Amino acid sequence: MPSSDPASASAELHVIADTVERQRERVAAIAEPFLGTEREDVVTAVHEAERQLHVAARALRRALKTLDR
């Protein structure tokens, strides 16, 4: 069970946000070989996943800033 200690929660959010950002970068790289090919469907799907991960990372960082107030 996660701790209710703000310092612990802050550290955990920071780690998770960084992990999500690294995974976003990995997902973005997957689309690159398909750019300009007939597989634009793959590019579109991967870019949508990348966008969602970016939204998640921003939300986690926003939560971190709120917690640190």
TALINTA-V399511 format. One record per helix or strand. SS is the DSSP state (A for helix, B for strand). FROM is the first residue (numbers start at 1). LEN is the number of residues. If there is no record, write none. Layout:
ss->(SS,SS)
from->(FROM,FROM)
len->(LEN,LEN)
This chain:
ss->(A,A)
from->(6,40)
len->(27,28)
